[in-house]
Amino acid sequence: MFLASAALAPATFAPGIGWHVGAGRVHACPGVKAASCQSVSSWAATVRWRDCAGCLPHKTVAALPAGGIALQLLLSRERRRPTWMRPLRWPPRIEGGVSSLEGLPTRIGVFQAIGIVHGYTAYLFVFFGRPTPSRTQLKLAHAELATVSFPTRP
């Protein structure tokens, strides 16, 4: 069994001043058995996290002030990774790729990155309390992303 070699664990964000951090539990990816795919989400936000770990954080982003930030990182281990998946440099640089996301208020800017990090498939969402993040928000988001500790390689 491919997942028996090492248990999946969430990435962790450092609990810096002004940041609320946490993680969910490891579970099977939606629609497949745990033997084929497992995933786990973690987060850091400048407001209290109000949603389930892997959910689109509607309640959390609704509480974001204009200067607020919420980071959500999902890691997965799949038996078969999509062939288009490429390495993702960590920490990623948030530069110009901020847009809106269907299902969220248009006042929320979102940066998304997907790729392979430390042997895991990583899905990163960075939510800003305004459509275009300020320089201060970018600096804070980059600093918090730099604190992420990844679990031992699969």
N, C-alpha and C positions, 0 to 999 in steps of 0.2 A: 504494500500500500504506500503510495507516494507521500502521504501526509504524516506517516508514523515517524519519520526521521527526526523531525523537530516540531514542537507545538507552535502554532501561530499565536502571537501575542500582539496587543496593540502597540503602535508607536506612542511615545509619550512626549508631551509638550512640557517645558519647564514652567512651573507656576510663578511667573514673575509678578511684580507689583502691578496691580490693575488687571490681571488676567485670571480668568476662571478656566480651569482645565479639567479634562476627564476623558473617559473612554468607555466604550460598550463592551459587550461580551463577544467572543468568537462564536460564529454560527455558520451554517451552510449558506452558500450563496443562493439567492432566490431561484427556485425552480430546479435545483440540482441537489444531489446527495453530497454530504460533507466529504465523502471519499473523493469527489471530483473537484470540489471548490469550497474553500472556507474564506470568510472575510471578517473584518473587525474595523470599527471606526473609532477615532479619537478626535478631540476638539480642544480649541482654546478660543476664548472670546472675552471681550472687554465688558460684556454683560453676562449675567447668569445664563447658562444653557438651559433652554426651556423645552427641548424636543428630545425624541429618542436619538440615540447615538448615530444611526445610519440614515435617519429621515432627512428630507429636505427641511431645513430648520425654519419653518414659517414663523413660529412664535418667537424664536430667538432674533431673527432679523427684524421682525416687527418692533422689537424693543430696542434695536440699535439706534443710538442718536446719530446725528450727521457725522460725528467723528469716530463712531464705533467700528469695530472689526470683529468678525467671527471667522475662524479657520476650522475646516473640517477635512480630515484625512482618513480615507478608507484604504486599508491594505487588504490584498487578497492573495491567495495561493491557489492556482488552478492546475489541474492535471494537464490541460492544453491551453496555453496562453494564445491570444489572437496573434496572427502572424504580422500584423501591422504595428504591434506594440514596440516602441523604441525606448532606449534608456532615457531617463529624466534626471538631469543634473540637480543635485540637492545642495543647498536650498535653491529653489527656482527664483528667478528674478521676475518681478511683476512689472512689466513695462508695456504699456499701451494695449494690453490684451484684456482690458476690463470692459464688460458689456452687461446687459441685463440678462435675466434668466426667466424663461416662461414659468409662470406660477408664483413669481415674487413681484412685489411692488417695483415700479420703474425707478423709484428713488434709490434702490439698492444696486450698487455696482458689484459685479461678480467676475473674478478671475478663476479660470479652470486650467488644470494641467493634469495630464494622464501619461503614465510611462512606467518604466521598470526602475525601481530604486532598491538597492541592496538585495536584489533577487526577488522582490515582491512587486506585484502590480499595484501601483499607487494612483489613487484618484484624489486630487486636491481641489478644494473649493475655498476661495477666500471671498468673503462677503464684506462689503463696505457700506456704511450708512449713508452714502451719497453715490450718485452715478459715476463720478470721476473722483478717485481718492486723492486726498491732499498729500503733499510731500511728507508730512508728519505721519499720516496713516501708512504710507508705503514704507517709511523707515521702521515704524513699529511692527508692521506685518513681517518685513524681512528679518528683523531681529528675533521675533518669536519663532519664525520658521527655522532659523538657524539653531534653535534650542532642541529641535526634535531628535529624540533617540529612537532608533529603529531596533526591533527585536533581532536576535541572532539570526544570521542568514539561514534560509531554508536548505 
